[in-house]
Amino acid sequence: MAAVEALARRNDAKALDAIKPALMDAKSAVRFSAAAAVLKLTAKPKPAAKK
């Protein structure tokens, strides 16, 4: 689980291939962490608010 979280913190979409196997892990906590990492790495940044 720590490895998945570390990959997500890198903020590099290239890490998605390394995270995908964790989505099928036997432990639900690992699967949830992997899903959160995928969401973080594939989310589009919000545009900056205009003043």
C-alpha positions as CSV (number, residue, x, y, z in Angstrom):
1,M,0.0,0.0,0.0
2,A,2.8,2.4,0.8
3,A,4.3,1.8,-2.6
4,V,1.1,2.7,-4.4
5,E,0.8,5.9,-2.3
6,A,4.4,6.8,-3.0
7,L,3.8,6.4,-6.8
8,A,0.7,8.6,-6.5
9,R,2.7,11.3,-4.7
10,R,5.2,11.5,-7.6
11,N,2.3,13.0,-9.7
12,D,3.6,11.2,-12.8
13,A,1.0,9.4,-15.0
14,K,3.7,7.1,-16.2
15,A,3.3,5.3,-12.8
16,L,-0.2,4.1,-13.8
17,D,1.2,0.9,-15.3
18,A,2.9,0.1,-12.0
19,I,-0.3,0.8,-10.0
20,K,-2.8,-1.2,-12.1
21,P,-1.9,-4.6,-10.6
22,A,-2.8,-3.3,-7.1
23,L,-6.3,-2.8,-8.3
24,M,-6.7,-6.6,-8.2
25,D,-5.0,-7.1,-4.8
26,A,-6.7,-9.4,-2.3
27,K,-6.7,-6.7,0.4
28,S,-9.4,-4.0,0.0
29,A,-7.2,-1.3,1.5
30,V,-4.7,-1.8,-1.2
31,R,-7.4,-1.8,-3.9
32,F,-8.8,1.4,-2.6
33,S,-5.4,3.1,-2.4
34,A,-4.7,2.0,-5.9
35,A,-8.1,3.4,-7.1
36,A,-7.4,6.7,-5.3
37,A,-3.9,6.8,-7.0
38,V,-5.4,6.2,-10.4
39,L,-8.0,9.0,-9.8
40,K,-5.2,11.4,-8.6
41,L,-3.0,10.7,-11.6
42,T,-5.7,10.9,-14.2
43,A,-7.5,14.0,-12.9
44,K,-7.4,17.0,-15.0
45,P,-6.3,20.1,-13.2
46,K,-8.9,22.8,-12.5
47,P,-8.4,26.0,-14.4
48,A,-7.2,28.9,-12.3
49,A,-9.9,31.2,-11.1
50,K,-10.1,34.6,-12.8
51,K,-10.0,37.7,-10.6
